[in-house]
Amino acid sequence: MKKLFFIVGLILTTSLSQAQICPVVITHIINGNQVQYYGSCASNPSGWSWFFNGGSPLTSSQQNPVVNYSAAGQYITALSVYGGPNSCSAALSNKNDTVVIVATSIENNNADGFSMNVIQSENPLLEIINNKSQKVQIALHDLNGQLIETVFEGLLNQGKNLLSMQTYDIPTGIYLVRLHKEDGLEISKKILVR
């Protein structure tokens, strides 16, 4: 009997020693009630396993899925990766992410070839696609309209622009990003800062 326990223990120990921890990173872009998720892992896993609490679809095996939410609220997402050259273990290689859905329709900010999206990460990034170079002012405000930070002021280049917001010392909450263009058009997006 002791020999059987030893063999089972040896097999279990060998299996666990081959399982690898692979660091997982989740980022996302919120557009109304639709979220584009991006999964990344430097260990090149062969499989992606997403779970979207309250989302449609509820699960996905794509690396970068798009998910819809039917109501405003806070939703938790989980991603596990597995396999690949480093034998990533799904039980050991996972990450959670939280999104806050404020609007329940998709915003379309492509008027005149211009759009602004928020990429949620440790420090949110603004992705701005601009059809022409123009002067803009981008600022972060609290929900009462109080200015928190001027993110960018000046000439925004034509094409895709990524701007970082320095949100280290502000409390967790929902904030507004406001962008003013030369032609007077203002675009606002609500974001969660954690």
C-alpha angles and dihedrals in degrees: 000000000000089000091055092051090048092052093046090047091049092050091047093048091048092050093049093047090058093053111100132207109229118189113239126202125195125193128168145187118218119209109175106298094343123090126194107206124200122199122194135177126171090213092072098232119200095221139046122197117188129183119192114196105217093357134123113256096034093207138017139185094199120109094227110025129178115226132189126210120203098207140030114263147095116297132188121217126194128200128189125181128201144179126010129121092313095049093237113205115224089210091056102031108065143118138192127217133186127213129188114213110203102164125045097208132062114261116224112202097166096114108142092359095298128126138164124200131176118228107203116218135127087301111022118242126209116221109201123182111197126187092204139014109267143154115265140169119213120188138172115228134180119239090268091060095254113149111244102171140350101230098186138351122179142044113351112205124237113262130024118351128184117200126185124218118214101221100155099121104037122097123253111274148101117297138178125240109205124192123190118196130200091257091057095253114144124203122191131190128183116225138181116234116198 
